[in-house]
Amino acid sequence: MIYKFYQQHIFPHLLNQVMQTPSLMDQRRELLLPIAGEVLEIGFGTGVNLPFYQNVDTLYALEPNADIYQLAIKRVHESAIHVQHVQASAEKLPFADNSIDHIVSTWTLCSIEHLDQALAELHRVLKPGGTLHLVEHVLSDRPALQHLQNLLTPVQKRLADGCHLNRNIEQDLLDAHFSFTEKHYLDAAGIPKIAQRMLFARAQKQ
Ligand SMILES: C[S@@+](CC[C@H](N)C(=O)[O-])C[C@H]1O[C@@H](n2cnc3c(N)ncnc32)[C@H](O)[C@@H]1O
């Protein structure tokens, strides 16, 4: 019962705060400003990306967790963009094959339970020549930190709604038949070392 209270009433507010860390906001700006047209954002969270969609007209905001989406509603109302909330999981996208120009994922792939299934779905709905834009925290390149990430992931999953500290997202995307048009790694300031390494990338269907 205490855990349920934490998940419903405390975690969404913690998430909303942490996801506004200034170095993460800088990454959002760089990732999202170039995007124009129609976008599917998976794991929309509390809507922190909205101000950075400067040339987007329609946004499908896919967010399965109603308690988290609740904190996005004010931002959605204040936005000039047409935002359509889609209450579904990335593992089963309610979109047609080859129908989406741009898909955005910011710190969402860490939390999806069946990641291979979700990446297959992203691959299915993305248009040929369309782009998946992402920034995600990933497995460290330092063995000592990797060990710690593996050790702490079960705890992190309980505390942070399914978040894995130890995913090799680059490899997962290659395995799902994406190829990169842009890719670099960075250590984000103001984030604990255990989740500091970020993959910033744009990818297309192979
Ligand atoms: C760490 S939060 C990031 C939120 C937001 N993308 C941001 O940048 O602030 C992870 C988000 O992924 C969502 N999520 C978890 N499992 C998911 C799934 N299977 N499909 C889609 N979204 C999922 C969570 O509800 C949460 O909103």
The ligand as a MOL file (V3000), in Angstrom:
LIG
                    3D

  0  0  0     0  0            999 V3000
M  V30 BEGIN CTAB
M  V30 COUNTS 27 29 0 0 0
M  V30 BEGIN ATOM
M  V30 1 C 12.1460 8.5200 -17.0620 0
M  V30 2 S 10.5660 8.8570 -17.6790 0 CHG=1
M  V30 3 C 10.9110 10.0190 -18.9790 0
M  V30 4 C 9.7540 10.9240 -19.2840 0
M  V30 5 C 9.9470 11.8680 -20.4880 0
M  V30 6 N 10.2200 11.1480 -21.7010 0
M  V30 7 C 10.9980 12.9100 -20.2450 0
M  V30 8 O 11.9070 13.0550 -21.0680 0
M  V30 9 O 10.8990 13.6030 -19.2230 0 CHG=-1
M  V30 10 C 10.1000 7.3900 -18.5480 0
M  V30 11 C 8.7060 7.4660 -19.1580 0
M  V30 12 O 8.4770 6.2670 -19.9240 0
M  V30 13 C 7.1410 5.8520 -19.6850 0
M  V30 14 N 7.0120 4.4250 -19.9970 0
M  V30 15 C 7.2980 3.3790 -19.1910 0
M  V30 16 N 7.0060 2.2250 -19.8220 0
M  V30 17 C 6.5540 2.5560 -21.0420 0
M  V30 18 C 6.0730 1.7990 -22.1470 0
M  V30 19 N 6.0390 0.4790 -22.1090 0
M  V30 20 N 5.6670 2.4670 -23.2520 0
M  V30 21 C 5.7250 3.8290 -23.2890 0
M  V30 22 N 6.1440 4.5810 -22.2760 0
M  V30 23 C 6.5580 3.9600 -21.1610 0
M  V30 24 C 6.9100 6.1890 -18.2260 0
M  V30 25 O 5.5460 6.1970 -17.8950 0
M  V30 26 C 7.5830 7.5590 -18.1300 0
M  V30 27 O 6.7280 8.5930 -18.4940 0
M  V30 END ATOM
M  V30 BEGIN BOND
M  V30 1 1 1 2
M  V30 2 1 2 3
M  V30 3 1 2 10
M  V30 4 1 3 4
M  V30 5 1 4 5
M  V30 6 1 5 6
M  V30 7 1 5 7
M  V30 8 2 7 8
M  V30 9 1 7 9
M  V30 10 1 10 11
M  V30 11 1 11 12
M  V30 12 1 11 26
M  V30 13 1 12 13
M  V30 14 1 13 14
M  V30 15 1 13 24
M  V30 16 1 14 15
M  V30 17 1 14 23
M  V30 18 2 15 16
M  V30 19 1 16 17
M  V30 20 1 17 18
M  V30 21 2 17 23
M  V30 22 1 18 19
M  V30 23 2 18 20
M  V30 24 1 20 21
M  V30 25 2 21 22
M  V30 26 1 22 23
M  V30 27 1 24 25
M  V30 28 1 24 26
M  V30 29 1 26 27
M  V30 END BOND
M  V30 END CTAB
M  END
